């Protein structure tokens, strides 16, 4: 269990630090000016974190994925509390490191743009830590809480579905074990490309809540939260968890039986 805790904490720390830093660099220094660039960095962050830790833990690195594994019996529920704790602690530590590293640059940015931390305009810098809907970087988006929940839930549904599909033995078309982390990272990037304009694409309750908590206590206060209606919980914690669990059930009861079914008349192989 100690190995699992260390692995999940370290992996979540790495993916959160690398991913959030891409947003911070985009805001503070004008780099990574497109969703494509930020999405690729997030995908690489997930890939590298899995490669680093998968030999010492399950490398879920996401509470929604861990809960989904328990829902369909792929992980013992006794492990769940320690995994969740490790993931949230890893994300909090990443948020703290991000703040320590970029704190002087954040203060300079605030001075240059007349931003008072904790005021409405400080959402511009708070989004380096936690997600917001609609994405403050996309003024064209009009996103209600139900739509934001749908986007985050569906995005995490897709993520979990691909994780099961890419790693379960019943899928003969899955990539080799050596390449699975890369394809999972590409899945994350692909989902970010179309969800991020709506909600910044959290897809991970720990990745969102950990750095957001750091921002809350670092002076942003209530402006570190996406709204006054608990959106940080409904959109970025509950919706991803429900989406991942739904994907797990869908895979187990719909796709897995189809993958295991022997059909000599499969149209892909039939000469008729």
PETA-V767448 format. One record per pair of residues at least 12 apart in sequence whose ideal C-beta (glycine too) atoms are under 6 Angstrom apart, sorted by sequence separation. I is the first residue (numbers start at 1). GAP is how many residues later the second one is. If there is no record, write none. Layout:
BEGIN
i = (I	I)
gap = (GAP	GAP)
END
This chain:
BEGIN
i = (49	212	123	167	166	133	22	66	166	22	106	63	163	19	63	162	19	18	159	208	15	15	159	205	158	15	95	202	14	205	155	203	11	155	11	10	151	159	7	15	155	151	152	156	11	151	155	7	8	12	7	11	152	148	3	4	143	141	141	138	135	135	133	131	131	131	8	12	16	5	9	13	17	28	131	8	12	16	20	24	130	8	12	9	13	17	1	5	9	13	28	130	129	130	129	152	156	160	149	129	145	149	153	157	161	170	148	152	156	160	164	152	156	171	126	153	157	170	149	153	157	170	64	68	133	126	132	126	122	126	123	27	118	122	117	118	117	118	24	23	118	131	91	95	99	91	95	88	92	96	87	91	95	99	88	51	50	47	47	47	46	64	43	46	62	63	43	63	43	42	43	40	39	42	39	39	35	35	67	71	64	68	72	64	68	71	65	64	68	72	16	20	12)
gap = (12	12	13	13	14	15	16	17	17	19	19	21	21	23	24	25	26	27	28	28	30	31	32	32	33	34	34	34	35	35	36	37	38	40	42	43	44	44	46	46	46	47	47	47	48	48	48	49	49	49	50	50	50	51	53	53	55	56	57	59	62	65	66	68	69	71	75	75	75	77	77	77	77	77	77	78	78	78	78	78	78	79	79	80	80	80	81	81	81	81	81	81	82	82	83	83	84	84	85	86	86	86	86	86	86	86	87	87	87	87	87	88	88	88	89	89	89	89	90	90	90	90	92	92	93	94	94	97	98	98	100	101	101	101	102	102	103	103	104	105	105	105	115	115	115	116	116	118	118	118	119	119	119	119	122	130	131	134	135	138	139	141	142	142	142	142	143	143	145	146	146	149	150	150	153	154	158	161	174	174	176	176	176	177	177	177	179	180	180	180	191	191	194)
END
